Amino acid sequence: MSGILLIHVVISLVAIISGIVVAYGFLTADRHNRSTLVYMLTTALTSLTGFLFPFHGVTPAIIVGIICLLIFIPTALARYTFHLAGLWRAVFVIGALVLLFFNCLVLIIQSFQKIPALNALAPTGNEPPILAAQVALLVVIVFVGFLSLRRFHPTLVGA
């Protein structure tokens, strides 16, 4: 594994783990300020380091990276500029969960491509096991998003 690939993978895994902590905070109405900062930084770095790999033309990975950066901007503004006030709370929650979805989606796809036992189940990437994993991820993110929008109402007094 090349140096940049190793760095990219480690950053991505930190983003996913810290994103899960942030999502848990949404469900418990806890901002998890440090985890949120780690999540936001590593999520941005995941997308940015993805552009350092050699590519020829537009690929699905490039498209996902661009989409994530476009989602990241209003998500970061919602948290750090508008401090979750009013509609910005929903922008942050939805943006953070969509970014987590894309990070986990890439993890699923890469796992099925790189881990031999999983690749045997879905060698072309279109088989039912990989599709089931992607649908399960989507269902979990939508469910967590629904609950998060109802539960995550942090007060920012003194923040």
Salt bridges, closest charged atoms under 4 A:
ASP30 OD2 - HIS32 NE2 3.65
